Amino acid sequence: IKNNSYFSYLLNGLPERSVTVLLETKSGDIIAASERNFYKYISSSNSFTLLNLNFGKENPSPLILSASENDNGDIWIGTKDQGLFIWRKQAQLTSDMSLEYVSANIFGSISTIYGIQFDTSGDAWCSTQSGIFKLNSRGDALARFTKYDGLQGSDFNFGSSFKDSNDQIYFGGSNGYNRFS
């Protein structure tokens, strides 16, 4: 909002009404994700361009629930029922739209990633329907936390995570929220 006015991107280039993720990358790009597509904002034309990300064998593309960027510039994408994908910075630089699938062995039967946040060490924290997982930058599991570890519950909510200015990570669920220092 500038000077008590607003600008609607739906009317100016964003072809879908439902936006599930807004992400400002470290390079200043704006990424908007709908349920099945990623778009990059092009300021020079004041419009969005479709990024035809390749989720591999997933057809149709999975439902996108979350996205976050690590310090390396890799964009991590959480989906409903299809797990976690990483769009590596090197692939972005070469306009390669192929995504790396994070092995299902990490999550076992967990397949929905509601939120993704990175700590100051570069590790990813992912909220799921079966607790919170901590992964290293390669996507290898480091730890899993559930209600038995003191969480509000083991199920978390889509769109309910953030990192504050003191580097504390929050995840919201059906019985409240948890904070990690």
Phi and psi in degrees as a GROMACS rama.xvg file:
@    title "Ramachandran Plot"
@    xaxis  label "Phi"
@    yaxis  label "Psi"
@TYPE xy
-124.889  132.499  LYS-2
50.0074  46.5582  ASN-3
58.1542  31.1935  ASN-4
-127.607  170.116  SER-5
-137.448  167.254  TYR-6
-130.494  128.252  PHE-7
-96.9218  117.78  SER-8
-77.9844  -20.1504  TYR-9
-61.6648  -39.5151  LEU-10
-80.8115  -13.1221  LEU-11
-126.696  53.8407  ASN-12
114.809  -19.3287  GLY-13
-89.113  111.788  LEU-14
-78.4495  -3.30448  PRO-15
-123.208  147.529  GLU-16
-81.1882  -37.1413  ARG-17
-92.0237  116.449  SER-18
-112.076  121.403  VAL-19
-96.8233  -23.5555  THR-20
-142.936  135.517  VAL-21
-121.035  129.621  LEU-22
-138.496  125.602  LEU-23
-98.7561  119.559  GLU-24
-77.6854  166.898  THR-25
-61.4067  -26.2829  LYS-26
-85.3481  -0.198391  SER-27
93.7838  -0.0424085  GLY-28
-71.6529  148.922  ASP-29
-106.002  124.721  ILE-30
-112.846  131.68  ILE-31
-119.874  131.89  ALA-32
-116.791  134.547  ALA-33
-94.3758  -167.47  SER-34
-62.6078  -31.3504  GLU-35
-129.118  -2.34311  ARG-36
-134.36  152.994  ASN-37
-111.562  139.227  PHE-38
-129.038  145.095  TYR-39
-112.458  132.551  LYS-40
-78.8164  130.864  TYR-41
-109.875  104.467  ILE-42
-66.616  -33.0438  SER-43
-63.1602  -31.4247  SER-44
-108.326  1.81033  SER-45
51.5325  47.0058  ASN-46
-145.941  174.3  SER-47
-113.143  144.829  PHE-48
-117  139.749  THR-49
-71.5494  131.934  LEU-50
-100.847  110.043  LEU-51
-80.7536  71.9246  ASN-52
-65.0216  140.311  LEU-53
-102.244  104.832  ASN-54
-83.7418  9.8999  PHE-55
79.5623  -129.539  GLY-56
-72.5583  -9.78908  LYS-57
-71.5141  116.255  GLU-58
-140.489  116.384  ASN-59
-73.4936  174.977  PRO-60
-55.637  144.133  SER-61
-68.0361  161.884  PRO-62
-71.7438  127.213  LEU-63
-90.0516  122.239  ILE-64
-110.828  -24.8998  LEU-65
-156.104  157.286  SER-66
-157.12  146.308  ALA-67
-155.288  155.716  SER-68
-114.772  133.989  GLU-69
-88.327  177.573  ASN-70
-65.0674  -21.5687  ASP-71
-79.3466  -9.35994  ASN-72
91.0455  3.24967  GLY-73
-73.9418  138.049  ASP-74
-103.951  121.82  ILE-75
-97.9379  134.771  TRP-76
-124.526  120.675  ILE-77
-98.3549  139.011  GLY-78
-127.172  165.604  THR-79
-87.4242  123.95  LYS-80
65.8123  -0.0446893  ASP-81
-122.695  -0.485684  GLN-82
89.8609  -148.169  GLY-83
-118.987  138.374  LEU-84
-128.753  152.728  PHE-85
-127.321  128.755  ILE-86
-100.515  98.2513  TRP-87
-64.8069  147.41  ARG-88
-56.7861  -41.4736  LYS-89
-60.2893  -40.8714  GLN-90
-65.1525  -40.0263  ALA-91
-60.9709  -42.6088  GLN-92
-65.2136  -28.6116  LEU-93
-100.958  11.7623  THR-94
58.4999  27.5547  SER-95
-83.4723  119.658  ASP-96
-91.8283  10.1536  MET-97
-75.5995  135.249  SER-98
-105.9  148.686  LEU-99
-93.0509  127.007  GLU-100
-85.5535  130.079  TYR-101
-83.1357  124.745  VAL-102
-48.5251  135.07  SER-103
-64.0939  -18.9746  ALA-104
-62.5948  -27.3612  ASN-105
-65.8382  -45.7172  ILE-106
-95.3496  -6.34736  PHE-107
63.3352  -119.785  GLY-108
-89.0341  2.87539  SER-109
-79.3069  128.199  ILE-110
-133.184  -4.05494  SER-111
-113.208  126.037  THR-112
-111.313  108.18  ILE-113
-82.3731  -37.4162  TYR-114
-148.309  150.643  GLY-115
-136.337  125.001  ILE-116
-134.676  149.999  GLN-117
-111.689  138.448  PHE-118
-88.9958  179.903  ASP-119
-69.4265  -15.7788  THR-120
-87.6369  -4.81882  SER-121
90.1103  4.74326  GLY-122
-81.6139  146.54  ASP-123
-94.5213  139.854  ALA-124
-116.126  122.552  TRP-125
-121.044  124.708  CYS-126
-89.6394  140.351  SER-127
-137.419  -173.041  THR-128
-82.2842  -1.5243  GLN-129
-135.452  41.758  SER-130
106.955  -166.703  GLY-131
-115.665  133.004  ILE-132
-110.821  140.878  PHE-133
-108.719  125.845  LYS-134
-124.394  150.003  LEU-135
-81.5024  179.959  ASN-136
-66.6874  -16.828  SER-137
-87.0855  -12.7547  ARG-138
97.7728  11.7332  GLY-139
-82.9016  137.446  ASP-140
-68.7402  133.119  ALA-141
-108.918  -34.55  LEU-142
-162.62  158.758  ALA-143
-133.772  135.542  ARG-144
-121.703  138.733  PHE-145
-133.802  -174.067  THR-146
-60.5762  -24.8901  LYS-147
-72.0111  -14.0628  TYR-148
-96.7136  3.40336  ASP-149
104.651  6.98966  GLY-150
-69.5382  160.549  LEU-151
-60.9003  -19.7014  GLN-152
169.984  -179.699  GLY-153
-99.5755  -6.96486  SER-154
-107.8  136.861  ASP-155
-120.571  172.683  PHE-156
-110.274  143.29  ASN-157
-61.2916  133.564  PHE-158
76.4679  13.3229  GLY-159
-119.936  65.4815  SER-160
-152.896  148.885  SER-161
-165.011  166.338  PHE-162
-119.554  128.222  LYS-163
-86.385  -179.805  ASP-164
-68.9486  -13.033  SER-165
-99.1123  15.5316  ASN-166
63.6913  25.5171  ASP-167
-91.7129  139.505  GLN-168
-106.665  135.007  ILE-169
-120.566  140.837  TYR-170
-134.012  131.962  PHE-171
-101.664  144.193  GLY-172
-139.401  -169.355  GLY-173
-73.4255  -12.3305  SER-174
-122.416  25.9569  ASN-175
121.374  -148.652  GLY-176
-141.037  164.666  TYR-177
-124.539  149.363  ASN-178
-123.944  135.062  ARG-179
-116.286  133.026  PHE-180
